[in-house]
Amino acid sequence: MGAGPALTGRGVTGRVRSRIRVEGIVQGVGFRPFVHALASRYGLAGLVGNDATGVFIEAEGPPAAVTALVEAVRERAPALAVVERVSVTEVAPTGARGFDIAPSVAGGARRTLIPADVATCDDCLTELFDPADRRYRYPFVNCTNCGPRFTIITAMPYDRGATTMAAFPLCPQCAAEYRDPGDRRFHAQPVCCPACGPALTLRAPDGSRVPGDPVAVATAWLAGGAVVAVKGLGGYHLAADAAGGTAVATLRARKRRADKAFAVMAADLAAARELCEVDDASAALLTGPRRPIVLLPRRADAPVAPSVAPDGPDLGVLLPYTPLHHLLARAFARPYVLTSGNLSDEPIAYDDEDARRRLGGIADVFLCHDRPIHTPADDSVVRAFRGAALPIRRARGHAPEPLALPLAAPRPVLACGAALKSTFCLVRGRHAFVSQHLGDLESHETLRAYTTGIERLRRLLGVEPEVVAHDAHPDYLSTTYALGLEGVELVEVQHHHAHIASCLADNGEVGPVIGVAFDGTGYGSDGTLWGGELLVASLTGFRRAGHLEPVPMPGGVTAIRQPWRMSAAFLHAAAEPADGLDVARRNAAHWPAVAALAALGGRGVPVTSSAGRLFDAVAALIGLRDAVTYEGQAAVVLEHHVDPAVRDGYPVTVTSFMADGRPAAVTSSGGTLDGRPAVLIRSTDLVRAVAADLRRGTPSGVIAARFHHGLAAAVVKAVLLVAESTGLDTAALSGGVFANLVLLGGVTDGLRGHGLRVLTHRTVPCNDGGISLGQAAVAAART
C-alpha cells in the first residue's frame, strides 16, 4: 500500500480536504457504501465514486476524522475487497456539506480490478426463506455482499448500466434500497426483486414454456429420473438424481461421458458430511464465499449411486452458491448431480439459444431465466492438502482476480497457455489475470470460446498485448493462435519450464530452484516428449538437470488412450519378458506388433520421459485400466488403489551421467546439461519390481503403494543429487502428476526431511491450467 502525506495546511475553519485514491478489487464489493458509511460516522463532507483506476474519494472535515477514514480504508475494507494501494493528496478545503456517491467516471487508462462472483450471503438466504419477505423464494436475491459479478459485467467502471442487469429497470422499492445509505443494497448493482428483476421459467427442449411453478415442476422431473438443464451463474449445468443409478446412466450416455466423475450438490455442510469425510480445511472450502467443488473421501454409506464417481473413493461435492441452487436443494431434499452443461470436450453452454441447441438432446427440461450471462465460468475444483487448498480447476469464484507477479512486466503480455485444461493470462504491470478454465483446445467450439474469452477480458481490462508468450509445441492450437498475431513480440516458453515458472509465480519467487515437472507430455527442447523432468530453473531460463528414463510410445497418441501399450514399452525397456503377465494375455491380439514398435524406439516411434505414461504402464500392468476415456484416468485409478497400510517402496536406481551418457561424479560445479552432470531415474526398476510382485501373486493394492513410495523416494534422491551439484536448497513441484496426493506427500516429506524448502501450488493448478501463468511470468522476466 502506498503511504499518504501528513494531513497539514488546514483552512481557517480547522478543516482539511484530502483526495484519496484506492486501487485493487474495490468495485462490485460494496466499497462506495462502505466509504459513505464511514464519512457519515466521522461527520465528513465530500464524495466517493468509481473510475477506470478504482475508487476516488474526497473527504473534508476535522483532520483526525479524515485520518481515521484513511486508516479505515486501508485496514478495515469490506470482506470482498482487496486493497492494494491507497494514496492521499491534500487539496484546499471547499466548505462543502454532505457526502455523496458521485457518478462513475469512464475513460482513462483502466487499472481497476474485476471482482469474481460471490455465493449467496446469510442475510440474503434468510430473506429467501422468509415468507414475510418480499423476496421470499425469489431466485435472484442478492446484495452488496453477494451475487453475480464477473459473469454479468460488460464494461468498467462497474455500474448497473455496465452489466447484463441494465435491461431490468429498478422498481420504486428496489430504487429506494439502492439509494439508502443504511441499506445493505446501497449501490448494489445487481439488486432486483420479483417486480423488476429476472424471472425463472421452465421450458421444454423446443423452447416452449412448461406450466407450473418452475422449481416445483423441475424437482418433480428430477425425482422421476429426468435430466434437468439448470442455468446458473456462469453457464448451464445438467442435474440428475445422484441416488438414481438409472438417471446417472442416462446422463452419462447422453453427455458421452463414460467414466469421469460427476460433481454432487449437497444442501448444506451437514448433508455433505453424510456423503463424505469432511475435515476442517475442507469444510472451510465448502462453505466459503467461492463455493468450489471439493474432492472428498466418500463415506461407505453415502446415498449416492456408485456410477456417480466410478474410478475411486473420492466424491466431488459442492454446496449451493445461488438462490436457485438453495431452492432446488430445499425442494429435492437429497443430493443431486450437478455437472457442466456440455457434451464431453466442449465448453460450457451459457447462451440460451446455444444451450437449447447443444443440450436439447441431453436434457429433458430446461430450468432457465432471462438474465443474460456475459462471460461463462465453470465451477472451480479444489482438494485439501494438509490444511490448505490444492487447486485442480480455477474458474468461478476465483477468476479473474489477479495474482501478483514476482517481477513487473514492462509491457502488456498475453500468455496463450497449453492445449489441455486451457487458460490464458493477461499481464498489466505486476498483475497477472489468469482466465477461468476453458477446457481442452481440441474442438472448434472450445477454440471459439478461447478466442472470444481473450478479446472479452482484454477489453474489460484495457490491455493491448505487446508481448505474446506461447508453448514450444508447434501443433497446439494456442501456439497457432499466438503465431497468427501481428505486431507483437513472441516469446516461446518450453512446457515444463512454464510449469516450474508457474509454481514460482504462485509463491512470489523468481528462482533459481530445482524444479520437478511431472506430467503427461510436453514438447522437449531435444524434440522428444518430456514429462518426468528435473530442471534447474528461474523465471528467465532453465537447464534440464535430470529426467525419468525415456521409453518409446508405441502408436504415439494412441498409447495415451491405450495404456497397455506403455506396459509393453516399459517391459521392453526393462528387458522384462511379458510371459505370464495378464496384460499381455488381455491384449494378445496386438501385443506382438506393439512390442515390435517398442523395439524401434527412436526410429520412427516417439520417445518420452513422461511420468504420466509411467503411471499408465503400471495401472495397465496390475489390471486397472488397459484403455482410458479421459486424460489421466489410469493414474487416478492407480492412486486410489494404493493400500494405505503399506509404507515400503520399490528400490530405484538414480544415477549421475554426462551429456554423452558417460557416468559422472556429481560435484559442486553445477552448470548446464552439456558437459556437466545430470541425473537419471531408472523407472524401469519400478516396472521390473511390479512384474516380479505380480508373478508372486502380491495384492494389487500393495503393488500400487510400493510403486508410489518407490517413485517418491527416487525423486527425493534425484533432487538431493542436483542440490549437491548446484548448492540450491529449494525445490518446486509442478505438473498434473502432482495432483496425486500420495506422490506429492511422499516427495514433500522426503525433501523437507533433508532440509530443503518445497514450493507447491496455492492459487493456480499444478496441471496445464497453470501453464499460462508460468508463460506470463517468464515473458515478464525476459522482457
C-alpha positions, -999 to +999 in steps of 0.1 A: +000+000+000+012+035-007+015+058+022-002+092+021+013+125+032+007+140+066-026+160+068-015+196+071-024+230+057-059+231+073-081+261+064-092+288+088-121+266+099-097+239+111-109+216+083-088+197+058-097+181+025-079+150+012-081+135-022-078+097-017-073+071-044-079+034-037-067+007-061-073-031-061-106-051-061-127-022-050-156-022-074-185-045-070-176-053-034-196-026-016-167-002-013-186+030-021-213+023+005-186+014+030-169+048+025-202+066+026-210+050+060-175+059+073-179+095+062-213+097+079-199+082+111-170+107+112-191+137+101-171+143+069-182+160+037-172+151+002-178+123-023-168+088-034-170+073-069-157+047-094-134+054-123-111+033-146-085+032-119-105+022-089-123+043-063-117+080-058-126+098-025-127+134-015-131+138+023-133+171+041-136+177+078-115+177+110-080+163+105-084+135+129-117+124+113-101+124+078-071+104+091-095+079+107-113+074+074-080+069+055-069+043+081-102+025+079-100+024+041-066+008+045-072-016+073-110-023+075-122-026+039-152-048+031-146-085+033-148-090-005-124-061-013-087-064-019-070-030-012-036-029-030-028+008-028-041+039-010-027+073-020-036+106-004-031+141-017-041+172+002-062+199-015-078+231-004-110+228+017-141+240+000-165+243+029-187+215+014-215+199+033-229+164+029-212+133+014-223+119-019-218+090-042-206+106-074-214+093-109-188+069-122-162+084-145-154+065-177-123+068-198-087+069-189-062+040-185-080+011-169-063-002-138-093-013-117-097-050-109-127-071-117-144-089-088-153-126-090-188-140-084-198-145-048-220-171-032-253-161-016-247-145+018-265-155+050-287-123+051-300-129+016-305-166+024-326-156+054-348-134+032-351-162+006-369-185+030-388-159+050-425-160+039-429-124+052-402-110+030-410-096-004-381-116-019-394-149-005-384-177-028-371-152-053-342-170-071-322-138-078-319-123-044-285-106-038-269-076-021-237-057-018-221-088-002-230-115-027-243-124-061-231-122-097-201-101-106-176-112-133-202-132-153-225-102-158-200-073-162-199-059-197-176-029-191-157-010-164-162+010-142-187-013-125-222+001-126-256-014-133-256+000-168-223-019-175-238-052-166-264-076-180-288-062-154-291-030-174-322-044-191-340-045-158-350-010-145-353-008-108-388-007-093-395+021-067-388-002-037-355-015-051-345+020-062-352+032-026-329+005-012-303+013-038-302+050-027-304+043+011-270+046+028-283+025+056-294-004+035-271-033+026-283-030-010-270+006-012-254+008-046-256-030-051-256-031-089-275-065-094-302-056-069-337-067-080-369-083-069-399-102-084-414-068-095-384-056-116-358-084-120-352-115-140-378-143-139-374-181-138-391-203-163-392-240-171-390-248-208-391-279-230-361-286-253-380-269-281-383-237-261-419-239-253-429-230-217-438-258-192-466-247-169-465-247-131-440-234-105-406-238-122-388-251-092-415-275-080-420-289-115-383-293-122-379-311-088-406-335-099-388-342-131-356-348-111-374-372-088-387-391-118-352-398-132-351-370-157-321-348-167-327-311-160-306-283-175-302-256-149-290-221-158-265-210-131-242-180-126-217-188-153-235-212-176-258-242-177-255-273-156-270-307-161-288-321-130-299-356-122-308-376-091-274-387-075-290-417-058-306-430-090-283-452-110-306-451-140-307-413-140-269-412-138-266-438-166-289-418-188-269-386-182-236-404-189-250-419-222-264-386-234-234-365-223-210-391-238-190-392-206-183-428-199-163-428-166-152-393-154-168-384-121-198-361-117-200-334-090-228-337-064-247-308-049-254-312-012-279-289+006-255-278+033-225-288+053-244-314+073-256-330+041-221-330+028-209-348+059-235-376+052-218-381+018-181-377+027-155-374+054-151-336+058-121-322+078-119-286+089-100-274+059-125-290+035-154-276+055-139-241+052-136-245+014-171-259+010-188-231+030-166-201+019-178-174-005-161-190-035-180-223-032-159-246-053-163-283-059-142-300-032-129-335-037-135-356-005-133-392+006-167-408+001-184-425+030-192-461+025-229-455+033-232-424+012-266-423-005-251-418-039-250-443-068-215-458-074-217-447-110-215-410-100-177-415-094-168-450-106-130-446-106-123-442-070-134-434-034-134-396-038-165-376-045-167-340-058-191-321-036-203-285-037-228-265-017-254-242-032-240-208-043-270-192-059-306-187-045-318-211-072-295-238-060-307-233-025-343-236-037-336-268-056-317-283-027-346-275-003-372-288-026-354-320-037-342-329-002-314-352-013-281-348-032-283-343-070-256-344-097-247-310-110-222-312-139-212-288-166-238-282-193-220-296-224-211-326-243-177-340-233-148-320-247-170-289-254-171-256-235-199-250-210-231-236-227-242-202-214-262-185-242-299-196-240-304-204-277-270-222-279-278-242-248-311-254-263-293-264-295-264-281-278-282-296-248-315-304-264-305-340-269-293-343-233-318-325-210-354-334-207-364-300-195-347-266-190-348-245-158-337-211-171-341-174-167-338-142-187-307-126-170-280-129-197-246-144-189-219-122-204-188-143-195-191-181-190-174-196-160-174-232-150-172-244-113-138-243-096-124-276-083-101-280-053-090-306-028-075-300+007-039-310+012-025-307+047-048-279+057-046-258+026-063-257-008-047-275-037-064-261-069-074-285-096-095-262-117-096-224-113-128-207-125-160-194-109-153-176-076-117-170-084-113-157-120-104-130-129-089-120-096-053-112-103-021-127-090+009-106-082+039-115-103+073-115-086+086-092-114+065-065-131+061-068-169+074-036-186+049-042-214+015-058-216+016-095-220-007-122-233+002-158-224-017-183-245-014-214-223-014-250-234-038-273-252-054-293-223-072-276-194-067-244-213-064-210-197-049-178-209-033-150-189-031-112-194-005-092-176-006-055-167+024-045-147+026-069-118-010-081-121-014-114-138-051-121-148-054-159-153-087-167-172-113-191-160-109-227-171-119-231-207-115-268-214-093-287-239-084-269-271-093-298-293-126-286-309-139-257-329-163-248-301-136-246-274-113-226-297-141-201-303-146-198-265-109-193-261-105-166-286-137-149-275-126-150-239-093-134-248-109-105-266-136-100-239-111-099-210-087-078-229-114-052-235-126-052-199-091-047-186-080-023-213-049-045-221-034-043-256-007-071-256+027-062-269+043-094-259+028-128-265+041-160-248+033-194-261+042-231-258+070-246-278+047-273-293+040-263-329+007-282-331-011-267-301-040-245-312-029-220-286+005-218-303-011-215-337-032-186-323-001-169-309+018-172-342-011-157-361-010-124-342+007-095-358+027-066-344+037-084-312+069-098-298+067-136-295+082-154-265+084-192-267+084-210-233+092-247-230+062-265-215+080-278-183+098-246-177+064-230-178+052-254-151+080-246-128+077-208-135+040-211-126+049-226-093+075-199-087+050-172-096+023-188-074+047-185-045+060-150-053+096-162-061+119-158-091+143-188-085+166-205-092+151-237-078+153-273-085+120-279-104+103-313-106+079-312-135+059-344-138+030-346-163+017-364-193+037-350-222+052-317-233+074-308-263+110-311-252+139-289-262+156-320-278+125-328-300+114-357-278+083-358-255+092-348-220+072-353-188+094-365-160+118-336-156+142-322-131+151-286-141+174-260-126+151-231-133+144-195-127+119-172-144+144-163-171+157-197-180+163-234-172+185-263-178+175-300-178+192-314-148+177-348-149+147-369-160+130-403-159+143-430-181+130-424-217+109-451-234+091-454-267+054-446-271+042-473-294+015-458-316+022-422-305-010-406-291-028-440-293-006-451-264-022-423-243-056-437-249-044-474-245-021-475-215-014-512-221+009-501-249+030-483-224+033-515-204+047-532-235+072-503-239+084-503-203+087-541-202+108-540-234+130-512-220+134-532-187+143-563-207+115-579-188+096-607-206+058-604-207+054-642-202+028-649-175+016-613-172-021-608-176-017-575-195-001-594-224-028-621-223-056-595-223-041-577-253-027-608-270-041-599-305-020-568-307+008-574-283+035-587-307+030-558-331+032-532-303+062-549-287+079-547-321+072-510-322+086-506-287+118-521-300+121-494-326+123-466-300+139-435-316+135-449-351+101-436-362+085-441-328+082-412-304+102-414-272+091-400-239+103-394-204+068-389-192+058-396-156+022-398-167+030-426-191+048-445-164+017-443-142-003-456-172+020-485-177+018-496-141-020-492-140-023-515-170+002-540-157-018-546-125-050-548-144-067-515-135-070-498-170-060-511-204-078-482-220-089-447-208-119-425-216-104-392-202-070-377-197-052-390-166-077-417-158-053-446-153-032-425-129-063-415-109-074-452-106-038-462-096-036-435-068-070-446-054-058-483-055-030-476-030-031-497+002-026-471+029-012-496+053+018-502+031+048-479+037+077-496+019+086-488-017+104-505-046+141-497-048+150-474-078+185-466-092+193-430-096+225-423-115+245-393-125+256-390-161+272-366-186+255-353-218+272-381-238+259-408-215+291-414-195+288-418-157+297-387-138+306-379-103+283-352-090+304-322-079+295-287-066+303-271-100+266-273-113+261-260-148+243-270-179+235-305-191+260-301-219+292-314-205+281-313-169+264-337-145+227-346-147+207-374-131+186-403-145+158-420-125+157-457-137+119-460-139+124-495-155+134-506-120+099-499-109+084-519-137+107-549-130+096-548-094+059-546-103+063-576-127+081-596-100+053-589-074+026-598-099+043-632-106+044-637-068+007-630-065+011-599-044-021-579-040-025-551-064-031-525-036+003-534-022+019-531-056+003-497-062+016-485-028+051-498-033+052-481-067+042-447-054+066-449-024+094-461-046+090-433-071+087-407-044+119-419-028+137-418-062+126-383-069+139-372-035+172-389-041+175-372-076+167-338-062+193-342-035+219-351-061+210-319-081+211-299-049+246-312-040+257-303-075+242-268-076+241-256-040+204-249-043+181-256-013+146-251-028+125-275-048+094-266-068+068-293-076+045-289-106+028-307-134-005-326-134+010-358-118+014-338-086-023-337-081-016-372-068-016-367-030+003-399-023+032-388-046+030-352-035+031-361+001+059-385-002+081-362-022+073-332+000+080-350+033+112-366+019+127-333+007+117-314+039+132-342+059+165-334+043+162-297+050+150-285+016+123-259+011+095-272-010+072-250-031+038-263-042+008-247-059-016-225-039-038-205-063-034-220-097-035-257-106-003-278-109-018-292-142-019-273-175-044-249-161-015-231-146+007-231-177-004-196-188+007-180-155+041-196-159+044-184-195+034-149-184+059-148-156+087-159-180+077-133-205+076-106-179+111-116-166+127-119-200+113-086-214 
